[in-house]
Amino acid sequence: MPGLVAFTAFREQLVRRRLGDGGPDVCRALTQALDHCLAALLPPALNRLAVVAVGGYGRGELCLYSDVDVMLLHGGHLPPGAVEAVLYPLWDARLTVGHAVRSVKEALTAARERTETATALLDARLVAGDASLVAELREGLGRLLRRGRLDLAGPLLTAERERRAREPAQLQEANLKDGRGGLRALHALHWWRQARALADGASAPPAPEEDEARTVLLATRNALHAVAGRRYDVYAFDLRAPAAAWLGLDVHATGRRLYAAMRTVDRLVGDHWGEALFASRSRRVTLDTGRVHLAAGRDVDRGDSALPAGVPPQPSPGRGVGLLRRRTAPPAVGATGGPVSPLVLAVRALARPAGRPVFTAEEAALIRSAGGPAWDRADRAALLRLLAAGRRGWEVFTALDDLGWVARALPEWRHTVAAPQHAPFHLHPLDVHLWRTVLELLTISRPEGDEPWCHEVARELRTLDDALLAALLHDIGKGWPGDHAVVGAEAAAAFCRRARFGPALTGAVTRAVRHHLLLPTVATRRDIDDPRVVTHVADQVGDPRTLQILFLLAVADARATGPAVWTPWKASLVRALFARAAEELSRRASAEKRSPLAERLLRELERAAVGRFEPGLVREHVQAMPPSYLPSFAPQDVLRHLEAMTPPPEPGDARVDVRPAAVATNVVVVAHDRPGLLAALSGVFALHNVSVLDGRFFTRADGIVLDSFHVEDALGGSIDDRRWARVRADMARAVRGELPLEELLREKARAYRRTGGTGRVEVLVDTAASERFTVVEVHCADRVGLLHDIARALFELGLDIQLAKVDTQGRDVVDTFYVRSLDGEPVRDPARLEAIRRTLGAVC
């Protein structure tokens, strides 16, 4: 036990201060230290017993908080006191121990029964005791392998297929152990070599790039263990900075080298398995002269479950090219006898079966030595073909990049490769996100897609060339100084001109990159029923085709970013803004005469009210409301409001009308106006796990308030009638001032404390976005009761809230408020604007 105390103390020392590269150097030091402790624990008198390190400990990959995998191997009879002497001290030292006590025969039987046991035993290494037992074990494993009684190829291939199915594209928050391109995938190559060595004595060292990737993975894993204080293998957003500091690296550099290493592993594994990754699951895969062998046939699945994960599986150039018969590939020369353009070769490669090398050795050599493209018509058409080919085009494009050609043809791409993104809601590194956006745009444009609006828009466009190129380049400006949309538009324009695309396509792509955030930003943070907002969008867009491209790009970009970004609620807002902007552009084009909007809407409303209300009541209700009320709601909603407000509620009463819908539930609250009413209502929503997506607030001339909210369940489920009954009861209590709201919210916030987010707090005040209101944007980490606290602060600042919109982005949120002074005027005084910034900054 004293030795293990020294071991744990040594481990804590390494946690505090990195040794060497932080990867293999740390693992070797821990392994050697534990070997020394375990050897001292084994009593010399115990015969025919060996302490054997297996699994990661056996490989010498003992990370800071890894499990300690140990086997007591005996000759048929376990000596008394062996477990107490060796295993008890490990448990007493609070180490996580994976242990087994077996004879050689039992170990071989277990290896045949479970692949996990077999692979652990392939790494068996003597720590102390009888070496002949380990030799006997290894001889038995070799015998099983030679006789075909130990199947490793099938289970390892299945595990790799499952990794690729779970993770079709590389994730930012990658699992370093079990994720695609992680240590388990790397271990499969190692186990394959170990099995070959035991079966027939053949041994080959790992390729240098495999060793380099292993070093990076182990170093990053140790860094995560060190900063988490426990075994933790996910490259989580909130651990990036401390992990990089432990490694002595920049955060961006740490992420980039990790993603690149995992792509190297993914490529090597894809090279190793080849066509077997895509073969029918019923095909038997065996060891055969050191490489993957399909037992019969070439039943290849052309599905994309194992396609790109950052770098799609494809062999290192020049390796395994013999699998591709020369007769399947035309010679790499053009009609004039000169070399064929790499882009034309890339188009040829689209038709090759999955799992085969993307390029022949001859083609790979030509591409490596080729200069930049001529960018003739064939080159431009070939690039657009790659984009239109979707996943296979991504795979071929990545092969071109691996050969160095993309950096020469599109130097703007180089900084995107394996680049981390710094917003936690982004699922993928930058270059993966760009290609995922291309794939999503293709998906939503198809008739069978799940976004019918998008299909109709794409059909009207007729060609997607400019939209696809914009999707590939939309975030190309990230990583450079300045606004990435502005910088990216300049880079996109430069590339399009260099590639000699026509002025129409160049202009469309440039505008799309410049304004790719326009629709989602305005839709979620501005009053899209305000004609000035719609006019501003139409002015920025300029023409109907650009608007259509921006709509498709907004949807594809959000879907590629992550499920928390493209919600049904956001989709409804973006569609509504698109429709309004399209109508405005159409109006400008036709310049048709129309009646004033308010009077036209009122006549529509009166027609809808026939038979339900007295003729004058509807007009009286609308005229008693602020001018912005009528354009904000559909006629059926206005009539519903009138029903809820007739007769007016008594003072202290709150009427709550709940209407579930497919996108978001609409909740209308009618009450007498009183100070701080919005803060009270939003606080009640927070108490009951109801998230507010947006809200509109109107006070009728008779002092009756109508607050209309769109809400959803904060936990992602549904809200049943019993919860709504509790919400109604608490709203009535809150309106009467009987609910201890502040105390209850503090208690709930303690119970549901959230971690993560960017930590950035920013309060933006816009005095130009609206003639009648001042627009306030609050960017900060989301938390329980945030909307309540902001609304209360705005009330205490003497401001009236007309509109609130909530845009949740992962663990962060952007809350937008249209406010004015109690005298009905927008805030323009600089001192008061500064007070708003300072007060709301403190609230967050």
C-alpha positions in Angstrom: 0.0 0.0 0.0 2.8 2.6 0.7 4.0 2.1 -2.9 0.5 2.8 -4.3 0.3 5.9 -2.1 3.5 7.0 -3.8 1.9 6.1 -7.2 -1.2 8.2 -6.6 0.9 11.1 -5.3 3.0 10.8 -8.5 -0.2 10.9 -10.6 -1.4 14.0 -8.8 1.9 15.6 -9.5 1.5 14.9 -13.2 -2.0 16.3 -13.1 -0.7 19.6 -11.8 2.3 19.7 -14.2 2.6 18.0 -17.5 5.5 15.7 -18.2 7.1 15.9 -21.7 4.6 15.7 -24.6 1.8 15.1 -22.2 0.9 11.9 -24.1 3.1 8.9 -24.4 5.6 10.4 -22.0 3.0 10.7 -19.3 1.5 7.2 -20.1 5.0 5.6 -20.0 5.8 7.2 -16.7 2.5 6.1 -15.1 2.9 2.6 -16.5 6.4 2.2 -15.1 5.4 3.6 -11.7 2.5 1.2 -11.4 4.6 -1.7 -12.7 7.0 -1.0 -9.9 4.2 -0.9 -7.3 2.5 -4.1 -8.5 5.8 -6.0 -8.7 6.5 -5.2 -5.0 3.0 -6.4 -4.0 3.5 -10.0 -5.4 4.9 -12.3 -2.6 7.9 -14.3 -3.9 6.4 -17.5 -2.4 3.4 -17.6 -4.8 4.4 -20.1 -7.5 2.8 -20.5 -11.0 1.2 -17.0 -10.8 1.7 -13.9 -13.0 0.5 -10.4 -12.6 -0.3 -9.4 -16.1 -1.2 -5.9 -17.4 -3.8 -6.1 -20.2 -5.8 -3.6 -22.2 -4.5 0.0 -22.1 -2.2 -0.7 -19.2 -0.7 -3.6 -21.1 -0.1 -1.3 -24.2 1.6 1.2 -22.0 -1.2 3.7 -22.6 -2.2 4.3 -18.9 -3.7 7.8 -18.9 -4.0 9.9 -15.8 -7.4 8.5 -14.7 -7.6 5.4 -16.9 -8.9 2.1 -15.5 -6.1 -0.2 -14.4 -6.7 -3.5 -16.3 -5.0 -6.3 -14.4 -5.2 -10.1 -14.7 -3.9 -12.7 -12.2 -2.9 -15.5 -14.5 -2.3 -18.9 -12.8 -1.4 -22.4 -13.9 -4.7 -24.0 -12.9 -4.8 -23.4 -9.1 -4.9 -19.9 -7.7 -2.4 -19.6 -4.8 -4.1 -18.6 -1.6 -3.8 -14.9 -0.7 -3.0 -13.8 -4.3 -6.1 -11.7 -4.6 -5.6 -10.1 -1.2 -2.0 -9.4 -1.9 -2.4 -7.8 -5.3 -6.0 -6.6 -5.9 -7.0 -5.4 -2.4 -4.3 -2.7 -2.3 -5.4 -1.4 -5.7 -9.0 -1.0 -4.4 -7.8 0.5 -1.1 -5.9 3.1 -3.2 -9.3 4.0 -4.8 -8.0 3.1 -8.3 -10.6 2.0 -10.8 -9.6 -1.6 -11.5 -10.7 -3.8 -14.3 -9.6 -7.2 -13.0 -9.7 -10.9 -13.9 -8.5 -14.0 -12.2 -8.0 -16.9 -14.7 -6.0 -19.9 -15.7 -4.4 -19.9 -19.1 -7.2 -22.3 -20.3 -9.9 -20.0 -18.9 -8.3 -17.0 -20.5 -8.3 -18.6 -23.9 -12.0 -19.7 -23.5 -12.9 -16.1 -22.5 -11.1 -14.8 -25.6 -13.2 -17.0 -27.9 -16.4 -15.9 -26.2 -15.8 -12.1 -26.1 -14.0 -9.9 -28.5 -13.3 -7.3 -25.8 -11.4 -10.0 -23.8 -9.5 -11.2 -26.9 -8.3 -7.7 -27.7 -7.3 -7.0 -24.1 -5.3 -10.3 -24.1 -3.5 -9.3 -27.3 -1.9 -6.6 -25.2 -1.0 -8.9 -22.3 2.3 -7.9 -20.7 4.1 -9.5 -17.8 4.4 -7.2 -14.8 5.7 -9.8 -12.2 5.7 -13.5 -11.6 5.9 -16.5 -13.9 6.8 -15.5 -17.4 6.1 -18.9 -18.8 2.4 -18.4 -18.2 2.3 -15.4 -20.4 4.3 -17.2 -23.1 1.7 -20.1 -22.8 -1.1 -17.6 -23.2 0.4 -16.0 -26.3 1.1 -19.3 -27.9 -2.6 -20.3 -27.3 -3.9 -17.1 -28.8 -1.7 -17.7 -31.9 -3.0 -21.2 -32.2 -6.6 -20.0 -32.1 -5.9 -17.4 -34.7 -4.1 -19.8 -37.1 -7.0 -22.3 -36.8 -9.6 -19.6 -37.5 -11.2 -20.2 -34.0 -10.8 -16.6 -32.9 -12.7 -14.2 -35.0 -11.4 -10.6 -34.7 -11.9 -9.2 -38.2 -15.7 -9.4 -38.1 -16.3 -7.8 -34.7 -13.6 -5.1 -35.3 -15.1 -4.2 -38.7 -18.6 -4.1 -37.2 -17.4 -1.8 -34.5 -15.9 0.5 -37.1 -19.1 0.5 -39.2 -21.1 1.4 -36.1 -18.7 4.3 -35.3 -19.2 5.7 -38.7 -23.0 5.3 -38.6 -23.1 7.1 -35.3 -20.8 9.9 -36.4 -21.2 10.5 -40.2 -19.4 13.8 -39.8 -16.6 14.8 -37.4 -17.9 16.4 -34.2 -16.4 19.3 -32.4 -17.0 17.7 -29.0 -15.3 14.6 -30.1 -15.0 11.4 -28.0 -11.3 10.7 -28.0 -11.7 7.1 -27.0 -14.9 5.8 -28.6 -15.6 8.3 -31.3 -14.8 8.1 -35.0 -11.1 8.5 -35.6 -10.5 8.0 -31.8 -8.3 5.7 -29.9 -10.5 2.6 -30.3 -10.3 3.0 -34.1 -6.5 3.3 -33.8 -6.4 0.3 -31.4 -8.1 -1.8 -34.1 -5.1 -1.3 -36.4 -2.8 -2.2 -33.5 -4.8 -5.4 -32.6 -4.7 -6.4 -36.3 -0.9 -6.2 -36.3 -0.8 -8.1 -32.9 -3.0 -10.8 -34.3 -0.9 -11.2 -37.4 2.3 -11.4 -35.3 0.8 -14.1 -33.1 -0.7 -16.0 -36.1 2.3 -16.2 -38.4 5.1 -14.2 -36.9 4.7 -11.3 -39.3 5.2 -7.9 -37.7 5.2 -4.4 -39.1 5.7 -1.2 -37.2 2.9 1.5 -37.4 3.3 4.2 -40.0 4.9 7.4 -38.6 1.6 9.3 -39.1 -0.2 6.7 -37.0 2.3 7.3 -34.2 1.9 11.0 -34.5 -1.9 10.8 -34.3 -1.6 8.5 -31.3 0.6 11.0 -29.5 -1.9 13.8 -30.1 -4.8 11.7 -28.9 -3.1 10.5 -25.8 -1.9 14.0 -24.9 -5.3 15.5 -25.3 -6.9 12.7 -23.4 -4.5 13.3 -20.5 -5.2 17.0 -20.6 -9.0 16.3 -20.3 -8.4 14.0 -17.4 -6.1 16.5 -15.7 -8.6 19.4 -15.9 -11.7 17.3 -15.2 -10.1 15.6 -12.3 -11.4 12.3 -13.4 -11.7 10.0 -16.4 -13.3 12.2 -19.1 -12.8 11.5 -22.8 -15.1 14.1 -24.6 -13.4 17.2 -25.9 -16.1 19.4 -24.3 -16.3 23.1 -25.1 -15.9 24.2 -21.5 -12.7 22.1 -21.1 -10.9 23.3 -24.2 -9.2 26.3 -22.7 -7.9 24.6 -19.5 -6.9 21.5 -21.5 -4.9 23.7 -23.9 -3.3 25.5 -21.0 -2.2 22.1 -19.5 -0.6 21.2 -22.8 1.0 24.6 -23.1 -0.8 25.3 -26.3 -3.2 27.8 -27.8 -6.8 26.8 -27.7 -7.3 27.0 -31.5 -4.0 25.1 -32.1 -5.0 22.4 -29.7 -8.4 21.8 -31.4 -6.9 21.9 -34.8 -4.2 19.3 -34.2 -6.7 17.0 -32.4 -9.2 17.1 -35.3 -6.4 16.6 -37.8 -5.1 13.6 -35.8 -8.5 12.0 -35.7 -8.9 12.5 -39.4 -5.6 10.8 -40.0 -6.8 7.8 -37.9 -10.1 7.8 -39.8 -8.2 7.7 -43.1 -5.8 5.0 -42.1 -8.7 2.9 -40.8 -10.6 3.4 -44.0 -7.5 2.5 -46.0 -7.1 -0.7 -43.9 -10.7 -1.9 -44.3 -11.2 -0.7 -47.8 -14.3 -2.1 -49.6 -15.1 -4.3 -46.6 -16.6 -1.2 -44.9 -19.3 -1.1 -47.6 -19.7 -4.8 -48.2 -22.9 -6.6 -47.3 -23.1 -7.3 -43.6 -23.5 -11.0 -44.4 -20.1 -11.2 -46.0 -17.4 -12.8 -43.9 -14.2 -10.9 -43.4 -11.1 -12.7 -42.5 -7.4 -12.3 -41.9 -5.6 -12.9 -45.2 -1.9 -12.1 -45.8 -2.1 -9.2 -43.5 -5.0 -7.3 -45.1 -8.7 -7.3 -45.2 -10.2 -10.2 -47.3 -13.8 -10.5 -48.3 -14.6 -14.2 -48.3 -16.6 -14.1 -51.6 -18.0 -11.7 -54.1 -18.0 -7.9 -54.2 -21.4 -7.1 -52.8 -20.7 -3.5 -52.0 -23.1 -1.2 -50.3 -23.0 2.2 -51.9 -24.8 3.9 -49.0 -23.2 6.8 -47.3 -23.2 5.6 -43.7 -19.4 5.4 -43.7 -18.7 8.5 -45.8 -17.1 11.7 -44.7 -16.3 12.5 -41.1 -14.1 15.5 -41.8 -11.8 13.5 -44.0 -13.8 10.7 -45.5 -12.2 7.2 -45.5 -9.8 6.9 -48.4 -6.3 5.5 -48.6 -3.0 7.4 -48.5 -2.0 8.2 -52.1 0.0 5.3 -53.6 -1.1 2.8 -51.0 -3.5 0.0 -52.0 -3.8 1.3 -55.5 -3.4 -2.2 -56.9 -7.0 -2.9 -56.0 -8.1 -0.5 -58.8 -7.5 -2.3 -62.1 -6.0 -0.1 -64.8 -8.8 -0.9 -67.2 -11.3 0.8 -65.0 -9.5 4.2 -65.2 -8.9 6.1 -68.4 -5.3 7.4 -68.8 -4.7 10.7 -67.1 -4.1 12.6 -70.4 -6.4 15.0 -72.2 -7.5 15.0 -75.8 -4.6 17.1 -76.9 -2.0 14.7 -75.3 -1.4 17.0 -72.2 -2.3 16.1 -68.7 -5.9 16.1 -67.7 -7.0 18.7 -65.2 -7.2 17.4 -61.6 -10.8 18.6 -61.5 -11.7 16.5 -64.5 -10.0 13.5 -62.8 -12.1 14.3 -59.8 -15.3 14.1 -61.8 -14.2 10.7 -63.2 -13.5 9.5 -59.6 -17.2 10.2 -58.6 -18.2 7.0 -60.4 -15.8 4.7 -58.6 -17.1 2.3 -55.9 -17.0 3.4 -52.3 -14.0 1.9 -50.5 -11.7 1.9 -53.5 -8.9 4.4 -53.7 -10.3 7.7 -55.0 -7.4 8.1 -57.5 -5.0 5.7 -59.1 -1.3 6.0 -58.4 -0.8 7.7 -61.8 -3.6 10.2 -61.1 -2.4 10.9 -57.6 1.2 11.7 -58.9 -0.2 14.0 -61.5 -2.4 15.8 -59.0 0.5 16.3 -56.6 2.7 17.8 -59.3 -0.1 19.9 -60.9 0.0 23.6 -60.5 -3.1 25.8 -60.1 -6.0 25.2 -62.4 -6.5 27.0 -65.7 -10.1 27.6 -64.6 -11.5 27.0 -68.1 -15.1 26.0 -68.7 -14.3 22.4 -67.9 -12.7 23.2 -64.6 -15.6 25.4 -63.5 -18.2 22.8 -64.5 -16.2 20.1 -62.7 -16.2 22.0 -59.4 -19.9 22.5 -59.6 -20.3 18.8 -60.4 -18.4 17.9 -57.2 -20.7 20.2 -55.2 -23.8 18.7 -56.8 -22.5 15.1 -56.1 -23.0 15.6 -52.3 -21.3 13.1 -50.1 -19.2 11.5 -52.8 -18.2 14.9 -54.0 -17.1 15.8 -50.5 -15.0 12.6 -50.4 -13.3 13.4 -53.7 -12.7 17.0 -52.8 -11.0 15.9 -49.6 -8.8 13.5 -51.6 -7.7 16.5 -53.7 -7.0 18.4 -50.5 -4.9 15.6 -49.1 -2.8 15.7 -52.3 -2.2 19.5 -51.8 -4.1 20.6 -54.9 -7.0 22.5 -53.1 -4.5 24.8 -51.4 -3.2 25.8 -54.8 -6.5 26.1 -56.5 -8.5 27.6 -53.5 -5.9 29.0 -51.0 -8.8 30.6 -49.1 -9.8 27.1 -48.0 -6.6 26.2 -46.2 -7.3 27.9 -42.9 -10.7 26.2 -42.6 -9.3 22.7 -42.6 -9.9 21.1 -39.1 -10.4 24.6 -37.7 -12.4 24.6 -34.4 -15.4 26.8 -34.1 -15.7 28.9 -31.0 -19.5 28.9 -30.5 -20.7 25.9 -28.5 -23.8 25.3 -30.6 -21.7 24.4 -33.6 -21.5 20.6 -34.0 -18.6 20.4 -36.4 -15.2 22.0 -37.2 -15.3 24.7 -39.8 -14.6 22.8 -43.1 -16.9 20.0 -42.1 -19.7 22.6 -41.4 -19.2 24.1 -44.8 -19.6 20.8 -46.6 -22.4 19.8 -44.3 -24.2 23.0 -45.4 -23.7 22.0 -49.1 -25.3 18.6 -48.3 -28.2 20.1 -46.4 -28.9 22.5 -49.2 -29.1 19.6 -51.6 -31.3 17.7 -49.2 -33.8 20.4 -48.6 -34.0 21.2 -52.3 -35.3 17.7 -53.2 -39.0 16.9 -53.6 -38.8 14.2 -51.0 -37.1 16.6 -48.5 -38.7 17.6 -45.2 -38.8 21.3 -46.0 -41.5 21.8 -48.7 -41.0 25.5 -48.9 -37.3 25.0 -49.8 -38.2 22.6 -52.6 -40.5 25.1 -54.1 -37.9 27.9 -53.8 -35.2 25.6 -55.3 -37.5 24.7 -58.2 -38.0 28.4 -59.0 -34.3 28.9 -59.0 -33.9 26.3 -61.7 -30.1 25.9 -61.1 -28.4 25.6 -57.7 -24.9 26.4 -59.0 -24.7 29.8 -57.2 -26.4 28.5 -54.1 -24.1 25.5 -53.7 -21.0 27.6 -54.2 -22.3 30.1 -51.7 -22.9 27.3 -49.2 -19.3 26.0 -49.6 -17.9 29.5 -49.0 -20.5 31.1 -46.6 -18.2 31.0 -43.5 -14.9 31.2 -45.4 -14.2 34.5 -43.6 -14.1 32.9 -40.1 -10.6 32.9 -38.6 -9.6 36.2 -40.2 -9.9 39.6 -38.5 -13.1 41.5 -38.9 -16.7 40.6 -39.5 -16.6 37.1 -41.1 -19.5 37.8 -43.4 -17.8 41.0 -44.8 -14.4 39.4 -45.0 -15.8 36.2 -46.4 -17.7 38.1 -49.2 -14.4 39.7 -50.3 -12.7 36.3 -50.3 -15.6 34.6 -52.2 -15.6 37.4 -54.8 -11.8 37.1 -55.3 -12.1 33.3 -55.8 -15.1 33.6 -58.3 -13.2 36.2 -60.3 -10.0 34.1 -60.3 -12.0 31.1 -61.4 -13.5 33.3 -64.2 -17.1 32.7 -63.2 -19.5 35.1 -64.9 -20.5 38.4 -63.3 -24.0 37.2 -62.5 -22.9 34.1 -60.5 -20.0 36.0 -58.9 -22.4 38.7 -57.7 -25.0 36.2 -56.4 -22.4 34.3 -54.5 -20.8 37.4 -53.0 -24.1 38.8 -51.9 -25.2 35.5 -50.4 -22.0 35.2 -48.4 -22.2 38.8 -47.2 -25.8 38.5 -46.1 -26.0 34.8 -45.1 -27.0 35.7 -41.6 -29.5 38.4 -42.5 -32.8 36.4 -42.5 -32.2 34.3 -39.4 -30.9 37.3 -37.4 -33.7 39.7 -38.4 -36.3 37.0 -38.0 -35.3 36.2 -34.4 -34.3 39.6 -33.2 -36.6 42.2 -34.9 -40.3 42.8 -35.3 -40.9 41.3 -38.7 -44.4 42.8 -38.8 -42.8 46.3 -38.8 -42.8 47.5 -42.4 -39.5 49.3 -41.8 -37.8 46.0 -40.9 -39.2 44.3 -44.1 -38.1 47.3 -46.2 -34.6 47.1 -44.7 -34.3 43.4 -45.6 -35.5 44.0 -49.1 -33.0 46.8 -49.5 -30.2 44.6 -48.3 -31.1 41.7 -50.6 -31.8 43.7 -53.7 -33.4 41.1 -56.0 -35.7 38.0 -55.7 -33.0 35.5 -56.7 -30.6 36.6 -54.0 -33.5 36.4 -51.5 -34.2 32.8 -52.6 -30.6 31.8 -52.3 -30.4 33.5 -48.8 -33.5 31.5 -47.7 -32.1 28.2 -48.8 -28.7 29.1 -47.3 -30.2 30.1 -44.0 -32.1 26.8 -43.7 -29.1 24.7 -44.8 -26.6 26.6 -42.6 -28.8 26.3 -39.5 -29.5 22.6 -40.1 -25.8 21.9 -40.5 -24.9 23.9 -37.4 -26.9 21.6 -35.0 -30.4 20.6 -33.9 -30.6 23.3 -31.3 -30.2 26.0 -33.9 -32.9 25.1 -36.5 -36.1 24.7 -34.4 -39.7 24.7 -35.7 -40.1 28.1 -34.1 -37.1 29.7 -35.9 -38.2 28.0 -39.1 -41.6 29.7 -38.9 -40.1 33.1 -38.3 -37.6 32.8 -41.2 -40.3 31.6 -43.6 -42.6 34.5 -42.5 -39.8 37.1 -43.1 -38.9 35.5 -46.4 -42.5 35.8 -47.5 -42.8 39.4 -46.5 -39.6 40.4 -48.1 -40.6 38.5 -51.3 -43.9 40.4 -51.4 -42.1 43.7 -50.9 -39.7 42.9 -53.8 -42.6 41.8 -55.9 -44.5 45.0 -55.0 -41.5 47.1 -56.1 -41.3 45.2 -59.4 -45.0 45.6 -60.2 -45.5 49.0 -58.5 -49.2 48.2 -58.2 -51.5 50.5 -56.4 -52.9 49.3 -53.1 -55.2 50.6 -50.4 -53.7 51.6 -47.1 -52.6 48.5 -45.2 -54.4 49.2 -41.9 -57.8 49.9 -43.6 -57.5 46.8 -45.8 -56.6 44.6 -42.7 -59.5 46.0 -40.8 -62.0 45.3 -43.6 -60.7 41.7 -43.7 -61.2 41.4 -40.0 -64.7 42.7 -40.1 -65.6 40.2 -42.7 -64.2 37.4 -40.6 -66.3 38.7 -37.5 -69.6 38.5 -39.2 -72.0 36.5 -37.1 -69.7 36.4 -34.0 -69.6 40.1 -32.8 -71.6 43.2 -33.2 -70.5 45.1 -36.3 -69.0 48.1 -34.4 -67.3 46.1 -31.6 -64.5 44.8 -33.7 -63.6 48.3 -35.1 -63.9 49.8 -31.6 -61.5 47.2 -30.2 -58.9 47.7 -32.9 -59.0 51.5 -32.7 -58.5 51.3 -29.0 -55.3 49.4 -29.5 -51.9 50.8 -30.5 -51.4 51.2 -34.3 -48.9 48.2 -34.4 -51.5 45.8 -33.0 -53.6 45.0 -36.1 -50.7 44.2 -38.5 -49.2 41.9 -35.9 -51.9 39.2 -35.9 -54.1 37.2 -38.2 -57.8 38.0 -38.2 -58.7 34.8 -36.3 -56.2 35.8 -33.6 -57.7 39.3 -33.2 -61.1 37.8 -32.8 -59.8 35.4 -30.2 -58.3 38.3 -28.3 -61.6 40.1 -28.4 -63.3 37.1 -26.9 -60.8 36.9 -24.1 -61.2 40.7 -23.3 -65.0 40.7 -23.4 -66.2 41.5 -20.8 -63.0 43.1 -19.4 -61.5 41.2 -16.5 -61.9 42.4 -12.9 -58.9 44.1 -11.2 -56.6 41.4 -9.8 -57.9 38.8 -12.3 -55.8 37.2 -15.1 -57.3 35.3 -18.0 -55.0 32.8 -19.6 -55.9 31.3 -23.0 -53.6 28.5 -24.2 -53.6 27.3 -27.8 -51.2 24.5 -28.6 -49.8 24.4 -32.2 -47.4 22.3 -34.2 -44.6 24.9 -34.0 -45.1 26.6 -30.6 -47.9 27.1 -28.1 -49.6 30.5 -28.1 -50.5 31.8 -24.6 -52.6 35.0 -24.4 -52.8 36.7 -21.0 -55.5 39.4 -20.4 -55.3 41.5 -17.2 -55.5 45.1 -15.9 -52.3 46.9 -16.5 -50.0 47.2 -13.6 -46.3 48.0 -13.1 -43.9 45.1 -13.6 -46.6 42.8 -15.2 -44.4 41.4 -17.9 -41.6 40.5 -15.3 -44.2 38.7 -13.2 -45.6 36.7 -16.1 -42.2 35.7 -17.5 -41.2 34.7 -13.9 -44.2 32.3 -13.7 -43.3 30.8 -17.0 -39.7 30.1 -15.7 -41.0 28.6 -12.5 -42.9 26.0 -14.5 -40.2 25.2 -17.1 -41.9 27.0 -19.9 -39.5 28.8 -22.3 -40.7 32.0 -23.9 -39.8 32.2 -27.6 -41.3 35.7 -28.1 -43.9 38.0 -26.8 -46.0 40.9 -27.9 -47.5 43.3 -25.4 -50.4 45.8 -26.0 -52.4 48.0 -23.7 -55.9 49.0 -24.8 -57.2 52.5 -24.2 -59.3 51.2 -21.3 -56.2 49.9 -19.4 -56.6 46.2 -20.3 -53.4 44.5 -21.2 -53.1 41.8 -23.8 -49.8 39.9 -23.7 -49.3 37.3 -26.4 -46.5 34.7 -25.9 -45.2 31.9 -28.0 -43.7 29.3 -25.7 -42.4 25.7 -25.6 -41.4 23.2 -22.9 -37.9 24.1 -21.6 -37.0 20.4 -21.3 -38.0 19.5 -24.9 -41.2 17.6 -24.1 -44.8 18.6 -24.0 -46.9 20.6 -21.5 -49.9 18.8 -20.2 -53.2 20.3 -19.0 -52.2 19.8 -15.3 -49.1 22.0 -15.7 -51.1 24.6 -17.6 -53.6 24.6 -14.7 -50.7 25.4 -12.3 -49.4 28.1 -14.6 -52.9 29.8 -14.7 -53.2 29.6 -10.9 -49.7 31.1 -10.3 -50.3 33.8 -12.9 -53.4 34.9 -11.1 -51.5 34.9 -7.8 -48.6 36.9 -9.4 -51.0 39.5 -10.9 -52.5 40.0 -7.4 -49.0 40.2 -5.8 -49.6 37.1 -3.7 -46.7 34.9 -5.2 -43.2 35.2 -3.6 -41.7 35.2 -7.1 -38.2 36.4 -6.4 -37.7 33.8 -3.7 -39.1 31.0 -5.8 -36.9 31.9 -8.8 -33.8 32.0 -6.7 -34.5 28.6 -5.3 -35.2 27.2 -8.8 -32.0 28.8 -10.2 -30.0 27.0 -7.5 -31.5 23.7 -8.4 -31.1 24.1 -12.1 -27.8 25.8 -12.4 -26.5 25.7 -16.0 -22.8 25.6 -16.9 -21.1 26.4 -20.2 -21.8 29.0 -22.8 -19.3 31.5 -24.1 -19.4 33.6 -21.0 -19.7 36.7 -23.2 -22.1 39.5 -21.9 -22.9 42.2 -24.4 -25.8 44.7 -24.4 -26.4 46.4 -27.8 -28.8 49.4 -28.1 -30.0 50.3 -31.6 -31.8 53.7 -32.1 -32.1 53.5 -35.8 -33.9 50.1 -36.3 -37.3 51.5 -35.5 -39.0 54.9 -35.6 -41.2 54.3 -32.6 -39.0 52.1 -30.4 -35.4 51.6 -29.1 -34.2 48.1 -29.8 -32.1 46.5 -27.0 -30.2 43.2 -27.6 -28.8 41.3 -24.7 -26.3 38.6 -25.4 -25.4 36.3 -22.5 -25.5 32.8 -21.0 -28.9 31.4 -20.6 -30.3 30.6 -17.1 -33.5 30.2 -15.2 -35.4 33.4 -14.8 -33.2 35.5 -17.1 -36.2 37.0 -19.1 -37.9 37.9 -15.8 -34.8 39.6 -14.5 -34.3 41.6 -17.7 -37.9 42.6 -17.9 -37.9 43.7 -14.2 -34.7 45.8 -14.8 -36.3 47.5 -17.9 -39.4 48.3 -15.8 -37.2 49.8 -13.1 -35.5 51.9 -15.7 -38.9 53.4 -16.6 -39.3 51.6 -19.9 -42.3 50.0 -21.5 -41.7 46.8 -23.5 -43.7 46.4 -26.7 -42.0 43.3 -28.1 -39.6 40.6 -26.8 -37.9 37.9 -28.8 -35.7 35.1 -27.5 -33.1 33.5 -29.7 -31.5 30.6 -27.8 -28.2 29.4 -29.3 -27.0 26.3 -27.4 -26.2 27.5 -23.9 -26.3 31.2 -24.8 -29.2 33.4 -25.6 -29.9 36.7 -27.4 -32.9 38.5 -25.9 -34.2 41.4 -28.0 -36.6 44.0 -26.7 -38.5 46.9 -28.4 -38.8 49.5 -25.7 -39.9 53.1 -25.2 -40.2 55.6 -22.4 -43.4 55.7 -20.4 -44.4 58.9 -22.4 -44.5 56.7 -25.5 -41.3 58.1 -27.1 -38.2 56.0 -28.0 -35.1 56.5 -25.9 -32.5 58.7 -27.6 -30.7 60.4 -24.7 -27.0 59.1 -24.6 -26.9 59.0 -20.7 -30.1 57.0 -20.5 -28.9 54.6 -23.2 -25.7 54.1 -21.3 -27.7 53.4 -18.1 -29.6 50.6 -20.1 -26.3 49.0 -21.1 -24.8 49.2 -17.7 -27.9 47.9 -15.8 -28.6 45.0 -18.1 -25.0 44.0 -18.2 -25.1 43.7 -14.4 -28.3 41.6 -14.6 -26.6 39.0 -16.8 
